[in-house]
Amino acid sequence: MNELIILKAARVAADWHADQRRKGVRQEPYVNHLIEVAELVAEADPGNTDLVVAALLHDAIEDQQIPVKTLAKLFGERVAGLVMEATDDKSLPKPERKRLQVEHAPKKSRDARLLKLADKTSNLRALAKSPPAHWPVERRREYVDWASRVAAGLVGVSEWLDGMFEEAKARALESIPAEAA
């Protein structure tokens, strides 16, 4: 039955994010990001179904304003709690949200740390493959630096996922042109 709940979460996430695209020049469907994050956590912690489901749904509250009660009803309190732990408070200004991600990273639960690290890994992979067209070189460098500061508080749970983050970081840095913005 684990496969069934994962497939249900994938379908629900695809429905909720149907009109959302990634920020990169390729404008990939956003669901690709959710699937990649789920794949990363599944590899890092095989058999942790709730974590895979939470990975598929991790942006539902933040991006789609899906109530946490809806997540709990559909997928259980543990999944809803993990999604909440991965969700930024959008009522705060962006610089404050980014600061709090760095500050709160080491205080997160084990599973939320895996989820956030997988999310940052996927984002850096996307930055390397398809950066946002409107992001100047300096903004790309700043994003890699910030993601690295968040990740510093997340590493240590999965050596494999730590390595995937470092690999994504290296590729993102290599993809940034050497000239100044």
C-alpha positions as CSV (number, residue, x, y, z in Angstrom):
1,M,0.0,0.0,0.0
2,N,3.0,2.4,0.4
3,E,3.1,2.7,-3.4
4,L,-0.6,3.7,-3.5
5,I,-0.2,6.6,-1.0
6,I,2.9,7.8,-2.9
7,L,1.1,7.7,-6.2
8,K,-1.9,9.5,-4.6
9,A,0.5,12.2,-3.3
10,A,2.1,12.6,-6.8
11,R,-1.3,12.9,-8.5
12,V,-2.5,15.5,-5.9
13,A,0.7,17.5,-6.1
14,A,0.4,17.5,-9.9
15,D,-3.1,18.7,-9.7
16,W,-2.3,21.4,-7.2
17,H,0.8,22.7,-9.1
18,A,-0.7,22.1,-12.6
19,D,-0.3,25.8,-13.7
20,Q,3.1,26.4,-11.9
21,R,6.4,26.4,-13.8
22,R,10.0,26.5,-12.6
23,K,11.7,29.9,-12.8
24,G,14.4,28.8,-15.2
25,V,14.7,29.6,-18.9
26,R,13.3,26.2,-19.8
27,Q,10.1,26.8,-17.7
28,E,9.8,23.1,-16.7
29,P,6.6,22.0,-15.0
30,Y,7.0,22.5,-11.3
31,V,5.9,19.0,-10.6
32,N,9.3,17.9,-11.9
33,H,10.9,19.6,-8.9
34,L,8.6,17.9,-6.5
35,I,9.3,14.5,-8.0
36,E,13.1,15.1,-7.9
37,V,12.9,16.1,-4.2
38,A,10.9,12.9,-3.5
39,E,13.4,10.8,-5.4
40,L,16.3,12.3,-3.4
41,V,14.7,11.6,0.0
42,A,13.7,8.1,-1.1
43,E,17.3,7.3,-2.0
44,A,18.6,9.0,1.2
45,D,16.1,7.1,3.5
46,P,14.6,4.1,1.7
47,G,11.3,2.9,3.1
48,N,10.3,6.2,4.7
49,T,7.0,6.6,2.9
50,D,5.8,9.6,5.0
51,L,9.0,11.5,4.0
52,V,8.5,10.7,0.3
53,V,4.9,11.9,0.5
54,A,5.9,15.1,2.3
55,A,8.5,15.7,-0.4
56,L,5.9,15.5,-3.1
57,L,3.7,18.0,-1.1
58,H,6.4,20.2,0.4
59,D,5.4,23.4,-1.4
60,A,1.6,22.9,-1.2
61,I,1.0,25.3,1.7
62,E,3.6,27.8,0.6
63,D,2.9,28.0,-3.1
64,Q,-0.7,26.8,-3.4
65,Q,-2.2,27.9,0.0
66,I,-3.4,24.3,0.7
67,P,-4.6,24.3,4.3
68,V,-2.6,22.1,6.6
69,K,-5.9,20.5,7.7
70,T,-6.4,19.3,4.1
71,L,-2.9,17.7,4.1
72,A,-3.6,16.0,7.5
73,K,-7.0,14.7,6.3
74,L,-5.5,13.3,3.0
75,F,-2.1,12.1,4.2
76,G,-2.0,12.1,8.0
77,E,-0.7,14.3,10.8
78,R,3.0,13.2,10.3
79,V,3.1,14.2,6.7
80,A,1.3,17.5,7.4
81,G,3.8,18.2,10.2
82,L,6.7,17.6,7.9
83,V,5.3,19.9,5.2
84,M,4.7,22.6,7.9
85,E,8.3,22.2,9.1
86,A,9.5,22.8,5.5
87,T,7.2,25.8,4.9
88,D,8.2,29.4,5.0
89,D,6.0,32.0,6.5
90,K,5.0,34.0,3.4
91,S,3.7,36.9,5.6
92,L,7.4,37.7,6.4
93,P,9.6,39.7,4.0
94,K,11.8,37.6,1.8
95,P,15.1,38.6,3.5
96,E,13.6,37.6,6.9
97,R,12.4,34.2,5.5
98,K,15.8,33.5,4.1
99,R,17.5,34.4,7.3
100,L,15.2,32.2,9.3
101,Q,15.9,29.2,7.0
102,V,19.6,29.5,7.9
103,E,18.8,29.9,11.6
104,H,16.2,27.2,11.8
105,A,18.0,24.5,9.7
106,P,19.9,22.8,12.4
107,K,16.8,22.8,14.7
108,K,14.6,20.8,12.3
109,S,13.7,17.2,12.8
110,R,15.7,14.6,11.1
111,D,13.2,14.0,8.3
112,A,12.7,17.8,7.8
113,R,16.4,18.2,7.5
114,L,16.5,15.5,4.8
115,L,13.6,17.2,3.0
116,K,15.1,20.7,3.1
117,L,18.5,19.4,1.9
118,A,16.9,17.5,-1.0
119,D,14.9,20.7,-1.9
120,K,18.1,22.8,-1.9
121,T,19.9,20.1,-3.9
122,S,17.1,20.1,-6.5
123,N,17.1,23.9,-6.6
124,L,20.9,24.0,-7.2
125,R,20.6,21.4,-10.0
126,A,17.9,23.6,-11.6
127,L,20.1,26.7,-11.3
128,A,22.9,24.9,-13.1
129,K,20.7,23.5,-15.9
130,S,18.2,26.3,-16.4
131,P,18.9,29.5,-14.5
132,P,16.2,32.2,-14.4
133,A,16.8,34.5,-17.4
134,H,16.3,37.6,-15.3
135,W,18.9,36.6,-12.6
136,P,22.2,38.4,-13.1
137,V,25.4,36.5,-12.3
138,E,25.7,38.0,-8.8
139,R,22.2,36.9,-7.8
140,R,23.0,33.3,-8.9
141,R,26.2,33.4,-6.8
142,E,24.3,34.8,-3.9
143,Y,21.7,32.0,-4.2
144,V,24.4,29.3,-4.1
145,D,26.0,31.0,-1.1
146,W,22.7,31.2,0.8
147,A,21.7,27.6,-0.1
148,S,25.1,26.5,1.2
149,R,24.5,28.4,4.5
150,V,21.1,26.7,4.9
151,A,22.7,23.3,4.0
152,A,25.4,23.7,6.6
153,G,22.7,23.3,9.2
154,L,21.1,20.3,7.5
155,V,24.0,18.0,6.7
156,G,25.0,15.0,8.8
157,V,21.8,12.9,8.4
158,S,22.6,11.2,5.1
159,E,26.2,11.1,3.8
160,W,24.8,10.2,0.4
161,L,22.5,13.3,0.3
162,D,25.3,15.5,1.7
163,G,27.3,14.4,-1.3
164,M,24.5,15.1,-3.8
165,F,24.2,18.6,-2.4
166,E,27.9,19.2,-2.8
167,E,27.8,17.9,-6.3
168,A,24.9,20.1,-7.2
169,K,26.6,23.1,-5.6
170,A,29.8,22.5,-7.7
171,R,27.7,22.2,-10.9
172,A,25.8,25.4,-10.1
173,L,29.1,27.3,-9.4
174,E,30.6,25.9,-12.6
175,S,27.6,27.1,-14.6
176,I,27.9,30.7,-13.5
177,P,29.9,32.9,-15.9
178,A,33.2,34.3,-14.5
179,E,32.4,37.9,-15.5
180,A,30.8,40.2,-13.0
181,A,27.2,41.0,-13.2
